[in-house]
Amino acid sequence: MDTFAAIEGRRAVKLYDPNHKLTAEEEQKLFSLATLAPTAFNIQNWRFVILRNPELRQKVREVAWGQAQVTDASLLIVMCADLKAWEKDPARYWRNAPPEVQAFMVPAIGQYYRGRDQVARDEAMRSCGIAAQTIMLAAKAMGYESCPHGRLRL
Ligand SMILES: Cc1cc2nc3c(=O)[nH]c(=O)nc-3n(C[C@H](O)[C@H](O)[C@H](O)COP(=O)(O)O)c2cc1C
């Protein structure tokens, strides 16, 4: 499937086969594509949490207006972020770049984030939004449907 077809074909689908399971290879493919999503300064601050426990998913469904896709979709991915990713050995995010690029980018990360919690939160929201769309389009191209959800009251 080409990109245009994935964008045009993706819809927020509500009904899923609760017995279907992705193979390990499919999950691996989906998340390897997800981690190609861009992040500011390449800090890769998204964290993807897959809720597999049926009882936990049922509890989440209850605070998500009882929506069936929360328990029935083959994957329930909670988009999380590490707000401190910027200060955790930031040189690793640029280790494959030329030395002069590393010398510029690595200190710039700290200058951008240090003492600016709102910036860290804003960047987390951006990163997660872009990654979520990447996941949904990748899923579509793999033959799967998806449904985004907003913040749940947990
Ligand atoms: C942040 C966000 C939260 C959403 N929450 C829900 C939701 O709780 N349940 C649902 O069925 N769809 C939800 N949607 C999907 C939208 O309703 C849907 O994307 C929109 O109506 C457009 O339809 P389409 O995605 O099929 O084109 C959400 C979408 C976004 C971006």
PDBQT file of the ligand as one rigid body, heavy atoms in Angstrom, charges set to zero:
ROOT
HETATM    1  C1  LIG A 201      -7.183  12.974  20.323  1.00  0.00    +0.000 C 
HETATM    2  C2  LIG A 201      -8.269  12.126  19.698  1.00  0.00    +0.000 A 
HETATM    3  C3  LIG A 201      -9.179  11.483  20.515  1.00  0.00    +0.000 A 
HETATM    4  C4  LIG A 201     -10.162  10.652  19.959  1.00  0.00    +0.000 A 
HETATM    5  N1  LIG A 201     -10.979   9.939  20.786  1.00  0.00    +0.000 NA
HETATM    6  C5  LIG A 201     -11.825   9.029  20.239  1.00  0.00    +0.000 A 
HETATM    7  C6  LIG A 201     -12.596   8.170  21.070  1.00  0.00    +0.000 A 
HETATM    8  O1  LIG A 201     -12.548   8.214  22.299  1.00  0.00    +0.000 OA
HETATM    9  N2  LIG A 201     -13.411   7.263  20.467  1.00  0.00    +0.000 N 
HETATM   10  C7  LIG A 201     -13.507   7.160  19.109  1.00  0.00    +0.000 A 
HETATM   11  O2  LIG A 201     -14.252   6.303  18.627  1.00  0.00    +0.000 OA
HETATM   12  N3  LIG A 201     -12.799   7.979  18.291  1.00  0.00    +0.000 NA
HETATM   13  C8  LIG A 201     -11.958   8.889  18.839  1.00  0.00    +0.000 A 
HETATM   14  N4  LIG A 201     -11.186   9.673  18.024  1.00  0.00    +0.000 N 
HETATM   15  C9  LIG A 201     -11.336   9.532  16.578  1.00  0.00    +0.000 C 
HETATM   16  C10 LIG A 201     -12.079  10.700  15.961  1.00  0.00    +0.000 C 
HETATM   17  O3  LIG A 201     -13.429  10.710  16.372  1.00  0.00    +0.000 OA
HETATM   18  C11 LIG A 201     -11.952  10.561  14.453  1.00  0.00    +0.000 C 
HETATM   19  O4  LIG A 201     -10.590  10.571  14.103  1.00  0.00    +0.000 OA
HETATM   20  C12 LIG A 201     -12.675  11.664  13.689  1.00  0.00    +0.000 C 
HETATM   21  O5  LIG A 201     -14.063  11.589  13.923  1.00  0.00    +0.000 OA
HETATM   22  C13 LIG A 201     -12.413  11.584  12.185  1.00  0.00    +0.000 C 
HETATM   23  O6  LIG A 201     -12.766  10.294  11.695  1.00  0.00    +0.000 OA
HETATM   24  P1  LIG A 201     -11.685   9.392  10.930  1.00  0.00    +0.000 P 
HETATM   25  O7  LIG A 201     -10.459   9.300  11.807  1.00  0.00    +0.000 OA
HETATM   26  O8  LIG A 201     -12.360   8.070  10.751  1.00  0.00    +0.000 OA
HETATM   27  O9  LIG A 201     -11.412  10.093   9.646  1.00  0.00    +0.000 OA
HETATM   28  C14 LIG A 201     -10.252  10.511  18.565  1.00  0.00    +0.000 A 
HETATM   29  C15 LIG A 201      -9.342  11.197  17.753  1.00  0.00    +0.000 A 
HETATM   30  C16 LIG A 201      -8.347  11.966  18.311  1.00  0.00    +0.000 A 
HETATM   31  C17 LIG A 201      -7.341  12.628  17.405  1.00  0.00    +0.000 C 
ENDROOT
TORSDOF 0
